[in-house]
Amino acid sequence: MQGKLQDKVIIVAGAGGIGGALVRRYAAEGAKVVVADISRQAVDDAVAEAGGATIGCTLDGAEDASWADLLALAKARFGGLDGVHINFAHLADGSKAVDVLELDMDDFDQAMRVSARGYVLGTRHAVPALLERGGGSIVYTASNAAYVGEPVRVGYAMSKAAVLPLMRHVASRFGPQAIRANAIAPGVILHPRLSAAMPDAVKADFARDTALGRLGTPDDIAAVGALLLSDEGGFITGQVYAVDGGGFMRP
């Protein structure tokens, strides 16, 4: 049986914990995957783990020329583009327990540069390539931090909230040309690096805050991403999917 993404050309921009799972799942579903990240090691690890028709390159997501190189690689190696999952973020503010009065403005500027400007640049390069193929799908990784109203991480939350109107704009503006756009808002996703840094007591506290009593895994995000990039998700656009175990229930 063919996978959901058989022979589709998919870019995954942002490797690491969640990104690595995205690459593995999309490759397993039959996609030809181009994975890109600012960390070459993260790219190489993702390519090695996924196998199949998977290639990688470095990407500074906040730089226009870097996106141009990434799209050129996808077209040169695989002939075009059918989907993009933009998954990176700047975490300096996200890793510091500070409020708006203590926020380092350099951290704030970097968060917005990467997670707002970077997602806009990725969109500006992806949309023309998708139009050349007659349409396609863009998936954006947002965060439940855009909704919950935390006393800290305001820069990170604002940068992730900025993704949502961008997604809806793309869905509205380019839907008539068969381009779909959706976002995934993860809760606490326990990838290996986070698991190693997070005390067991904190993990237990976060797990108790979910309806399912557990933390998420990168594979949980990849499962939803595969649907949204596939033809099976062809009537889904302009939506935010909260993948957080029921930790934050909203309309």
Backbone as CSV, one residue per row, in Angstrom:
resi,resn,N_x,N_y,N_z,CA_x,CA_y,CA_z,C_x,C_y,C_z
1,MET,0.846,-1.204,0.000,0.000,0.000,0.000,0.878,1.249,0.000
2,GLN,0.535,2.199,-0.846,1.289,3.434,-0.903,0.960,4.302,0.302
3,GLY,1.929,5.145,0.685,1.733,6.032,1.812,0.920,7.256,1.441
4,LYS,0.547,8.022,2.464,-0.253,9.233,2.267,0.441,10.260,1.377
5,LEU,1.777,10.239,1.397,2.536,11.280,0.701,3.358,10.711,-0.454
6,GLN,2.902,9.624,-1.017,3.673,8.936,-2.040,4.083,9.874,-3.174
7,ASP,5.394,9.984,-3.385,6.011,10.754,-4.473,5.812,12.262,-4.367
8,LYS,5.254,12.743,-3.273,5.189,14.190,-3.073,6.552,14.712,-2.636
9,VAL,6.883,15.910,-3.057,8.125,16.569,-2.644,7.784,17.505,-1.494
10,ILE,8.373,17.222,-0.336,8.050,17.954,0.887,9.318,18.564,1.475
11,ILE,9.270,19.838,1.792,10.346,20.494,2.546,9.963,20.507,4.011
12,VAL,10.894,20.111,4.870,10.759,20.283,6.316,11.824,21.277,6.747
13,ALA,11.403,22.458,7.153,12.325,23.519,7.562,12.370,23.562,9.083
14,GLY,13.414,22.979,9.638,13.565,22.874,11.085,13.652,21.420,11.494
15,ALA,14.838,20.969,11.818,15.055,19.567,12.211,15.008,19.480,13.740
16,GLY,15.843,18.635,14.346,15.832,18.523,15.804,14.726,17.611,16.285
17,GLY,14.205,17.884,17.500,13.276,16.980,18.165,12.014,16.698,17.384
18,ILE,11.179,17.711,17.157,9.969,17.504,16.375,10.315,17.330,14.898
19,GLY,11.224,18.134,14.393,11.559,18.086,12.972,12.056,16.736,12.518
20,GLY,12.858,16.082,13.355,13.344,14.753,12.985,12.208,13.771,12.802
21,ALA,11.205,13.848,13.673,10.043,12.960,13.546,9.236,13.286,12.296
22,LEU,9.132,14.567,11.960,8.438,14.949,10.733,9.118,14.318,9.525
23,VAL,10.413,14.420,9.470,11.158,13.878,8.327,10.967,12.369,8.245
24,ARG,11.092,11.685,9.371,10.930,10.221,9.368,9.531,9.821,8.906
25,ARG,8.505,10.484,9.426,7.139,10.120,9.071,6.851,10.422,7.605
26,TYR,7.256,11.584,7.134,6.952,11.949,5.758,7.686,11.033,4.781
27,ALA,8.928,10.687,5.111,9.654,9.742,4.264,8.987,8.370,4.289
28,ALA,8.540,7.928,5.466,7.860,6.633,5.582,6.552,6.616,4.803
29,GLU,5.931,7.797,4.643,4.685,7.900,3.885,4.931,8.043,2.388
30,GLY,6.192,7.921,1.970,6.520,7.905,0.554,6.983,9.205,-0.040
31,ALA,7.155,10.237,0.780,7.560,11.539,0.252,9.045,11.578,-0.067
32,LYS,9.370,12.459,-0.989,10.751,12.853,-1.224,10.978,14.101,-0.378
33,VAL,11.823,13.984,0.637,11.910,15.011,1.667,13.217,15.783,1.552
34,VAL,13.102,17.106,1.631,14.271,17.966,1.763,14.195,18.590,3.151
35,VAL,15.146,18.252,4.006,15.159,18.770,5.369,16.243,19.825,5.490
36,ALA,15.928,20.915,6.176,16.867,22.029,6.300,16.825,22.582,7.713
37,ASP,17.969,23.007,8.194,18.072,23.554,9.540,19.349,24.369,9.611
38,ILE,19.411,25.275,10.582,20.636,26.055,10.757,21.767,25.180,11.289
39,SER,21.413,24.064,11.931,22.392,23.102,12.433,22.611,21.994,11.407
40,ARG,23.811,21.930,10.859,24.108,20.873,9.887,24.033,19.496,10.538
41,GLN,24.411,19.408,11.808,24.357,18.124,12.485,22.921,17.630,12.596
42,ALA,21.993,18.522,12.912,20.589,18.132,12.988,20.075,17.655,11.638
43,VAL,20.500,18.302,10.585,20.117,17.889,9.234,20.655,16.500,8.926
44,ASP,21.951,16.301,9.171,22.569,15.014,8.854,21.935,13.884,9.659
45,ASP,21.622,14.149,10.917,20.978,13.123,11.748,19.599,12.768,11.194
46,ALA,18.841,13.782,10.795,17.498,13.535,10.266,17.546,12.740,8.974
47,VAL,18.482,13.070,8.097,18.615,12.347,6.829,18.987,10.895,7.082
48,ALA,19.941,10.680,7.999,20.389,9.314,8.287,19.272,8.471,8.883
49,GLU,18.466,9.069,9.753,17.396,8.322,10.411,16.234,8.037,9.465
50,ALA,15.967,8.949,8.538,14.796,8.792,7.663,15.054,7.844,6.512
51,GLY,16.256,7.933,5.926,16.532,7.123,4.758,15.644,7.517,3.591
52,GLY,15.469,6.583,2.665,14.615,6.858,1.516,15.144,7.995,0.676
53,ALA,14.235,8.663,-0.019,14.617,9.784,-0.876,14.636,11.063,-0.049
54,THR,15.602,11.128,0.876,15.712,12.265,1.792,17.067,12.927,1.606
55,ILE,17.056,14.236,1.415,18.298,14.999,1.308,18.207,16.179,2.264
56,GLY,19.348,16.834,2.512,19.345,17.932,3.462,20.280,19.060,3.065
57,CYS,20.070,20.207,3.677,20.949,21.356,3.500,20.786,22.271,4.701
58,THR,21.702,23.205,4.852,21.585,24.178,5.936,20.625,25.298,5.519
59,LEU,19.990,25.889,6.524,19.038,26.966,6.285,19.079,27.945,7.441
60,ASP,19.272,29.212,7.132,18.984,30.291,8.075,17.614,30.809,7.692
61,GLY,16.595,30.397,8.444,15.224,30.676,8.050,14.862,32.138,7.981
62,ALA,15.644,32.997,8.601,15.350,34.422,8.583,16.071,35.160,7.457
63,GLU,16.732,34.407,6.573,17.471,35.021,5.470,16.857,34.620,4.134
64,ASP,16.510,35.604,3.340,15.848,35.373,2.064,16.679,34.492,1.137
65,ALA,17.973,34.768,1.036,18.823,34.007,0.121,18.916,32.544,0.520
66,SER,18.861,32.278,1.810,18.935,30.899,2.282,17.699,30.115,1.851
67,TRP,16.533,30.748,1.921,15.317,30.106,1.426,15.383,29.876,-0.085
68,ALA,15.919,30.839,-0.810,16.040,30.681,-2.261,16.890,29.463,-2.605
69,ASP,17.989,29.278,-1.873,18.856,28.115,-2.104,18.119,26.814,-1.801
70,LEU,17.324,26.809,-0.737,16.576,25.608,-0.363,15.565,25.237,-1.445
71,LEU,14.815,26.203,-1.932,13.825,25.916,-2.981,14.503,25.473,-4.269
72,ALA,15.650,26.081,-4.578,16.382,25.683,-5.779,16.843,24.231,-5.673
73,LEU,17.252,23.814,-4.483,17.681,22.426,-4.281,16.512,21.466,-4.487
74,ALA,15.358,21.782,-3.908,14.193,20.906,-4.060,13.807,20.748,-5.529
75,LYS,13.844,21.841,-6.257,13.477,21.776,-7.673,14.520,21.032,-8.493
76,ALA,15.804,21.264,-8.194,16.864,20.616,-8.959,16.887,19.103,-8.743
77,ARG,16.673,18.676,-7.501,16.769,17.252,-7.194,15.469,16.492,-7.451
78,PHE,14.337,17.154,-7.222,13.070,16.425,-7.286,12.044,17.024,-8.247
79,GLY,12.385,18.132,-8.899,11.548,18.639,-9.968,10.457,19.613,-9.584
80,GLY,10.301,19.895,-8.292,9.242,20.816,-7.890,8.958,20.709,-6.414
81,LEU,7.775,21.154,-6.002,7.427,21.182,-4.590,5.930,20.967,-4.431
82,ASP,5.558,20.086,-3.480,4.154,19.808,-3.207,3.718,20.227,-1.806
83,GLY,4.664,20.385,-0.903,4.289,20.761,0.453,5.481,21.250,1.243
84,VAL,5.196,22.070,2.247,6.224,22.622,3.128,5.717,22.560,4.558
85,HIS,6.563,22.119,5.460,6.265,22.225,6.886,7.334,23.106,7.509
86,ILE,6.946,24.316,7.920,7.876,25.261,8.550,7.784,25.044,10.056
87,ASN,8.904,24.663,10.658,8.868,24.094,11.998,9.871,24.703,12.976
88,PHE,10.654,25.693,12.537,11.713,26.192,13.407,11.208,27.284,14.347
89,ALA,12.040,27.616,15.329,11.711,28.680,16.295,12.991,29.172,16.936
90,HIS,12.926,30.378,17.478,14.023,30.906,18.279,13.623,30.804,19.741
91,LEU,14.443,30.164,20.563,14.025,29.777,21.909,14.725,30.526,23.037
92,ALA,15.466,31.584,22.716,16.196,32.281,23.789,15.245,32.783,24.864
93,ASP,14.202,33.475,24.458,13.204,33.948,25.412,12.425,32.784,26.007
94,GLY,12.169,31.759,25.199,11.409,30.618,25.669,12.081,29.842,26.784
95,SER,13.396,29.945,26.871,14.128,29.194,27.894,14.391,30.015,29.149
96,LYS,13.916,31.266,29.181,14.170,32.146,30.326,12.854,32.493,31.019
97,ALA,12.829,32.362,32.316,11.605,32.642,33.085,11.540,34.125,33.426
98,VAL,11.287,34.957,32.405,11.231,36.403,32.620,9.923,36.947,32.061
99,ASP,9.449,38.053,32.661,8.246,38.703,32.162,8.629,39.849,31.229
100,VAL,7.645,40.631,30.815,7.890,41.672,29.827,8.808,42.765,30.375
101,LEU,8.805,42.991,31.676,9.678,44.005,32.257,11.133,43.574,32.256
102,GLU,11.368,42.286,32.316,12.734,41.753,32.358,13.212,41.244,31.000
103,LEU,12.336,41.261,30.013,12.646,40.700,28.702,13.831,41.412,28.055
104,ASP,14.811,40.639,27.650,15.938,41.156,26.883,15.444,41.454,25.465
105,MET,15.531,42.715,25.059,14.976,43.085,23.759,15.724,42.439,22.601
106,ASP,16.987,42.074,22.805,17.692,41.320,21.767,17.055,39.941,21.592
107,ASP,16.658,39.314,22.708,15.957,38.035,22.618,14.620,38.206,21.898
108,PHE,13.908,39.275,22.241,12.625,39.527,21.583,12.802,39.734,20.079
109,ASP,13.784,40.553,19.703,14.008,40.823,18.285,14.370,39.555,17.533
110,GLN,15.169,38.703,18.159,15.550,37.454,17.509,14.364,36.516,17.365
111,ALA,13.522,36.449,18.398,12.332,35.595,18.315,11.441,36.027,17.156
112,MET,11.235,37.328,17.023,10.387,37.816,15.943,11.069,37.674,14.581
113,ARG,12.372,37.859,14.556,13.115,37.707,13.308,12.996,36.283,12.776
114,VAL,13.143,35.317,13.659,13.134,33.920,13.228,11.704,33.417,13.017
115,SER,10.863,33.541,14.044,9.557,32.883,13.997,8.475,33.697,13.316
116,ALA,8.676,34.975,13.103,7.717,35.770,12.338,8.281,36.061,10.941
117,ARG,9.397,36.785,10.880,10.011,37.077,9.575,10.354,35.789,8.832
118,GLY,10.932,34.820,9.529,11.348,33.583,8.876,10.192,32.833,8.254
119,TYR,9.042,32.815,8.943,7.884,32.119,8.394,7.302,32.873,7.200
120,VAL,7.368,34.199,7.242,6.925,34.987,6.088,7.822,34.713,4.881
121,LEU,9.126,34.713,5.087,10.038,34.444,3.977,9.810,33.052,3.398
122,GLY,9.655,32.064,4.271,9.399,30.710,3.787,8.133,30.648,2.951
123,THR,7.116,31.362,3.392,5.860,31.393,2.652,6.039,32.053,1.293
124,ARG,6.780,33.152,1.264,6.983,33.879,0.012,7.727,33.035,-1.021
125,HIS,8.576,32.139,-0.566,9.271,31.248,-1.498,8.449,30.010,-1.825
126,ALA,7.687,29.514,-0.853,6.934,28.278,-1.075,5.751,28.481,-2.008
127,VAL,5.010,29.572,-1.836,3.768,29.745,-2.596,4.005,29.724,-4.106
128,PRO,4.965,30.471,-4.661,5.166,30.387,-6.115,5.539,28.986,-6.587
129,ALA,6.336,28.273,-5.792,6.712,26.909,-6.176,5.499,25.976,-6.160
130,LEU,4.616,26.136,-5.176,3.401,25.326,-5.126,2.461,25.670,-6.280
131,LEU,2.375,26.940,-6.621,1.533,27.333,-7.742,2.008,26.699,-9.042
132,GLU,3.307,26.551,-9.182,3.848,25.915,-10.388,3.382,24.466,-10.510
133,ARG,3.075,23.829,-9.373,2.629,22.435,-9.377,1.103,22.322,-9.382
134,GLY,0.418,23.466,-9.432,-1.030,23.434,-9.422,-1.642,23.428,-8.041
135,GLY,-0.838,23.723,-7.016,-1.335,23.776,-5.640,-0.501,22.927,-4.715
136,GLY,-0.897,22.888,-3.455,-0.151,22.125,-2.461,-0.554,22.555,-1.068
137,SER,0.291,22.240,-0.103,-0.055,22.460,1.301,1.128,23.043,2.061
138,ILE,0.818,24.005,2.938,1.815,24.535,3.869,1.316,24.252,5.284
139,VAL,2.186,23.696,6.087,1.901,23.471,7.505,2.889,24.299,8.314
140,TYR,2.368,25.027,9.287,3.188,25.851,10.169,3.138,25.268,11.581
141,THR,4.286,25.159,12.228,4.296,24.784,13.639,4.180,26.046,14.476
142,ALA,3.053,26.192,15.163,2.850,27.291,16.094,3.129,26.757,17.503
143,SER,2.320,27.101,18.472,2.493,26.616,19.841,1.254,26.973,20.644
144,ASN,0.931,26.150,21.653,-0.166,26.558,22.533,0.220,27.762,23.389
145,ALA,1.514,28.138,23.377,1.939,29.367,24.053,1.264,30.597,23.455
146,ALA,0.799,30.483,22.209,0.096,31.599,21.577,-1.263,31.862,22.212
147,TYR,-1.760,30.918,23.028,-3.105,31.010,23.579,-3.173,31.114,25.099
148,VAL,-2.255,30.473,25.802,-2.510,30.204,27.219,-2.311,31.405,28.144
149,GLY,-1.552,32.404,27.737,-1.358,33.567,28.611,-0.454,33.281,29.787
150,GLU,0.780,32.920,29.503,1.732,32.598,30.567,2.324,33.872,31.178
151,PRO,2.799,33.789,32.420,3.448,34.947,33.034,4.875,35.181,32.538
152,VAL,5.418,34.234,31.764,6.768,34.358,31.204,6.699,34.003,29.713
153,ARG,7.834,34.064,29.014,7.966,33.674,27.604,7.126,34.551,26.673
154,VAL,7.010,35.830,26.966,6.133,36.665,26.157,6.656,36.828,24.732
155,GLY,7.965,36.923,24.554,8.520,37.065,23.216,8.272,35.831,22.373
156,TYR,8.508,34.667,22.957,8.252,33.411,22.254,6.779,33.302,21.889
157,ALA,5.894,33.594,22.850,4.458,33.492,22.598,4.017,34.438,21.485
158,MET,4.519,35.664,21.504,4.146,36.623,20.461,4.629,36.167,19.092
159,SER,5.828,35.608,19.031,6.351,35.160,17.736,5.534,34.000,17.200
160,LYS,5.066,33.117,18.071,4.257,31.991,17.620,2.835,32.424,17.278
161,ALA,2.303,33.394,18.012,0.983,33.919,17.671,0.989,34.559,16.289
162,ALA,2.111,35.146,15.894,2.206,35.796,14.587,2.037,34.816,13.438
163,VAL,2.307,33.550,13.686,2.172,32.534,12.644,0.710,32.362,12.221
164,LEU,-0.212,32.557,13.143,-1.609,32.205,12.877,-2.284,33.120,11.849
165,PRO,-2.161,34.443,11.947,-2.743,35.268,10.884,-2.059,35.062,9.538
166,LEU,-0.778,34.740,9.550,-0.092,34.416,8.294,-0.732,33.186,7.658
167,MET,-0.933,32.149,8.460,-1.544,30.922,7.952,-2.918,31.196,7.365
168,ARG,-3.733,31.966,8.090,-5.086,32.241,7.626,-5.079,33.099,6.360
169,HIS,-4.124,34.024,6.283,-3.982,34.838,5.066,-3.701,33.952,3.857
170,VAL,-2.765,33.031,4.012,-2.411,32.149,2.892,-3.614,31.294,2.498
171,ALA,-4.315,30.750,3.499,-5.485,29.912,3.206,-6.546,30.696,2.448
172,SER,-6.771,31.947,2.849,-7.797,32.773,2.217,-7.372,33.255,0.841
173,ARG,-6.146,33.764,0.763,-5.685,34.380,-0.486,-5.432,33.344,-1.574
174,PHE,-4.861,32.206,-1.228,-4.428,31.262,-2.253,-5.254,29.979,-2.301
175,GLY,-6.295,29.901,-1.467,-7.183,28.750,-1.541,-7.791,28.547,-2.918
176,PRO,-8.256,29.615,-3.587,-8.814,29.433,-4.933,-7.815,28.865,-5.939
177,GLN,-6.526,28.934,-5.614,-5.489,28.362,-6.482,-4.958,27.038,-5.926
178,ALA,-5.766,26.414,-5.072,-5.513,25.052,-4.580,-4.333,24.951,-3.625
179,ILE,-4.023,26.047,-2.944,-3.032,25.998,-1.875,-3.756,26.005,-0.534
180,ARG,-3.443,25.035,0.295,-4.005,24.954,1.637,-2.952,25.362,2.655
181,ALA,-3.385,25.916,3.771,-2.479,26.299,4.848,-3.138,25.996,6.184
182,ASN,-2.395,25.369,7.078,-2.881,25.031,8.411,-1.727,25.136,9.395
183,ALA,-2.066,25.186,10.675,-1.049,25.255,11.725,-1.284,24.157,12.750
184,ILE,-0.199,23.700,13.334,-0.242,22.770,14.456,0.275,23.515,15.676
185,ALA,-0.493,23.481,16.760,-0.094,24.127,18.011,0.220,23.039,19.038
186,PRO,1.480,22.649,19.165,1.823,21.592,20.117,1.736,22.071,21.560
187,GLY,1.446,21.132,22.456,1.640,21.362,23.876,3.071,21.009,24.233
188,VAL,3.286,20.461,25.428,4.629,20.033,25.828,4.942,18.729,25.104
189,ILE,5.943,18.783,24.235,6.333,17.624,23.436,7.677,17.124,23.937
190,LEU,7.702,15.902,24.406,8.870,15.379,25.117,9.834,14.707,24.144
191,HIS,10.618,15.513,23.445,11.687,14.963,22.623,12.911,14.708,23.501
192,PRO,13.884,13.941,23.034,14.981,13.506,23.906,15.741,14.627,24.597
193,ARG,16.018,15.718,23.882,16.786,16.803,24.493,16.008,17.450,25.634
194,LEU,14.707,17.676,25.427,13.884,18.252,26.489,13.735,17.286,27.647
195,SER,13.560,16.021,27.335,13.397,15.017,28.387,14.611,14.973,29.295
196,ALA,15.796,15.092,28.704,17.024,15.046,29.498,17.167,16.262,30.400
197,ALA,16.609,17.397,29.978,16.750,18.636,30.740,15.640,18.846,31.758
198,MET,14.540,18.122,31.625,13.370,18.367,32.458,13.307,17.359,33.609
199,PRO,13.267,17.831,34.853,13.151,16.911,35.990,11.866,16.086,35.919
200,ASP,11.910,14.889,36.456,10.745,14.005,36.412,9.525,14.637,37.079
201,ALA,9.752,15.393,38.157,8.631,16.014,38.855,7.930,17.037,37.967
202,VAL,8.701,17.752,37.165,8.109,18.736,36.255,7.338,18.022,35.143
203,LYS,7.902,16.936,34.633,7.177,16.149,33.627,5.836,15.687,34.176
204,ALA,5.847,15.216,35.415,4.610,14.727,36.027,3.588,15.850,36.176
205,ASP,4.055,17.042,36.529,3.145,18.186,36.664,2.503,18.527,35.321
206,PHE,3.314,18.574,34.269,2.783,18.877,32.939,1.810,17.796,32.480
207,ALA,2.146,16.539,32.754,1.269,15.442,32.343,-0.091,15.531,33.022
208,ARG,-0.092,15.926,34.290,-1.362,16.048,35.016,-2.244,17.161,34.452
209,ASP,-1.637,18.101,33.761,-2.407,19.199,33.181,-3.100,18.816,31.879
210,THR,-2.843,17.618,31.367,-3.493,17.175,30.135,-4.670,16.272,30.457
211,ALA,-5.627,16.226,29.556,-6.776,15.335,29.746,-6.376,13.875,29.622
212,LEU,-5.315,13.598,28.874,-4.895,12.220,28.645,-3.875,11.735,29.665
213,GLY,-3.371,12.642,30.499,-2.447,12.237,31.548,-1.066,11.874,31.064
214,ARG,-0.677,12.370,29.903,0.683,12.120,29.406,1.169,13.309,28.595
215,LEU,2.475,13.350,28.397,3.044,14.373,27.535,3.063,13.879,26.095
216,GLY,3.165,14.821,25.178,3.197,14.467,23.772,4.564,13.998,23.329
217,THR,4.594,13.384,22.150,5.837,12.959,21.524,5.938,13.614,20.150
218,PRO,7.138,13.712,19.591,7.254,14.242,18.237,6.415,13.484,17.218
219,ASP,6.241,12.181,17.428,5.428,11.402,16.497,3.972,11.857,16.493
220,ASP,3.487,12.374,17.631,2.121,12.901,17.668,1.962,14.083,16.716
221,ILE,2.970,14.919,16.643,2.928,16.069,15.735,3.044,15.603,14.289
222,ALA,3.926,14.650,14.053,4.155,14.168,12.689,2.924,13.507,12.104
223,ALA,2.142,12.834,12.938,0.927,12.177,12.445,-0.057,13.193,11.896
224,VAL,-0.229,14.316,12.603,-1.147,15.355,12.136,-0.567,16.058,10.910
225,GLY,0.733,16.307,10.922,1.363,16.938,9.766,1.192,16.113,8.499
226,ALA,1.317,14.793,8.615,1.158,13.927,7.446,-0.238,14.040,6.859
227,LEU,-1.241,14.111,7.721,-2.607,14.283,7.228,-2.757,15.607,6.504
228,LEU,-2.261,16.687,7.099,-2.463,18.018,6.531,-1.720,18.209,5.216
229,LEU,-0.628,17.494,5.028,0.121,17.593,3.778,-0.416,16.678,2.692
230,SER,-1.267,15.750,3.065,-1.715,14.710,2.139,-2.997,15.108,1.411
231,ASP,-3.317,14.328,0.377,-4.575,14.527,-0.326,-5.764,14.169,0.561
232,GLU,-5.558,13.307,1.540,-6.637,12.971,2.469,-7.081,14.197,3.274
233,GLY,-6.172,15.143,3.444,-6.505,16.392,4.132,-6.903,17.499,3.184
234,GLY,-7.338,17.134,1.993,-7.550,18.100,0.924,-8.678,19.086,1.135
235,PHE,-9.543,18.861,2.141,-10.630,19.813,2.411,-10.410,20.509,3.753
236,ILE,-9.167,20.519,4.220,-8.820,21.168,5.482,-7.903,22.349,5.181
237,THR,-8.319,23.534,5.538,-7.462,24.700,5.371,-7.892,25.799,6.329
238,GLY,-6.940,26.647,6.689,-7.211,27.773,7.570,-7.430,27.395,9.021
239,GLN,-6.949,26.209,9.428,-7.246,25.699,10.761,-5.998,25.601,11.635
240,VAL,-6.218,25.658,12.949,-5.164,25.419,13.934,-5.503,24.129,14.665
241,TYR,-4.603,23.172,14.605,-4.795,21.896,15.293,-3.972,21.896,16.576
242,ALA,-4.659,21.891,17.717,-3.994,21.805,19.004,-3.659,20.341,19.282
243,VAL,-2.388,20.034,19.337,-1.941,18.662,19.627,-1.274,18.722,20.994
244,ASP,-2.117,18.673,22.034,-1.617,18.902,23.384,-2.293,18.005,24.429
245,GLY,-2.904,16.908,23.973,-3.519,15.971,24.898,-4.707,16.529,25.665
246,GLY,-5.317,17.571,25.109,-6.430,18.199,25.810,-6.002,19.103,26.933
247,GLY,-4.756,19.538,26.917,-4.282,20.419,27.961,-4.903,21.796,27.925
248,PHE,-5.255,22.236,26.709,-5.876,23.549,26.556,-7.004,23.401,25.565
249,MET,-8.226,23.337,26.050,-9.387,23.116,25.183,-10.001,24.459,24.818
250,ARG,-10.143,24.684,23.527,-10.683,25.955,23.026,-11.582,25.677,21.835
251,PRO,-12.427,26.620,21.474,-13.306,26.427,20.316,-12.509,26.220,19.041
